[in-house]
Amino acid sequence: MQDNHFYAMLSRMKYINRWGLMRNTRSENICEHSLDVAFIAHALGIINNEEFGGNLNAERLAVLGMYHDVTEIITGDMPTPVKYYNPLIRNAYKEVETVAKNELLEGLPDNMRHVYNCVLMETDEEEELWRYVKAADKMSALIKCIEEKRTGNMDFAEAEQSTRKAVKDMHIPEADYFMEHFLPAYEKTLDESTK
């Protein structure tokens, strides 16, 4: 019998912490982060369709968001400054991600692998959708920075500014809309948000 470990491996996402180089007031794992990215990616699809008259598959965006960091179960979370330090490291990490993706796919029956192959890593066929997932990923990081700063942790102040700029520099109107209309609520207390 084949070792069908794919779903058991997914359950290990909760053990992979993010922001390893930063002092955190509350740790965040890739399972929590991926759900946030799925929520935001889904929202970007809805914003595209309802506010900008587009036709994005918001549900597909949510699924891509759920799985976008799954390879980190094997690779761990490499800090962004390290991952993108230079092209050599970036390309080597892409190769490592591909090996990790293939290892995870080995945990599925052959007839199911094709379904997951295109959600575990970017594909050319869904390049447009992956742009929105990347924006959602950055916005999730921005929200983490805002939350940390609200607790008085100034270690995230510079990361907040650079991440905010990175989102703006993506030139995605739906992301700009989310930041203008929904992001301010993350800076409020629960009582302020519900008034």
Buried (B, 14 or more C-beta within 10 A) or exposed (E): EEEEBBEEBBEBBEEBBBBEEBEBEEEBBBBBBBBBBBBBBBBBBBBBBEEEEBEBBBEBBBBBBBBBBBBBBBBEBBEBEEBEEEEEEEEEBEEBBEEBBBBBBBBBEEEEBEEBBEBBBBEEEBEEBBBBBBBBBBBBBBBBBBBBBBEEBEBBEEBBEBBBEBBEEBEBEBBBBBBEEBBEEBEEEEEEEEE
